[in-house]
Amino acid sequence: MTVYAMLPLCVEAGISALSKPSSESEALKELLIEAGTLSADVGGLGGMIDRALFTACAAYCYARSAAKRDGKTDETITAEIHRAYDRQKALAQGRS
């Protein structure tokens, strides 16, 4: 649906909402439901950002090891990844 096709629907919904005002308790209930939904969405976003940070740390550690050709084992690189991740997480949280 295009923006222009959606416009009349939005106008109709707005007029309908204004012509039938809801009670204050209904409005508060809807607001609380939306706040809960937003909170859940923010929690999911935090997890996604956390995974992106870990992936970036892993890419950096593997690329650095490959560039240096130091022959480190996966276990050693994995330990470096976790240390890099912990450092970056601490910096982001202001715990440098």
Secondary structure, DSSP 4 states (H G I P E B T S, - for coil): --HHHHHHHHHHHHHHHHHSPPPHHHHHHHHHHHHHHHHHHHHHHHHHHHHHHHHHHHHHHHHHHHHHT----HHHHHHHHHHHHHHHHHHHTT--
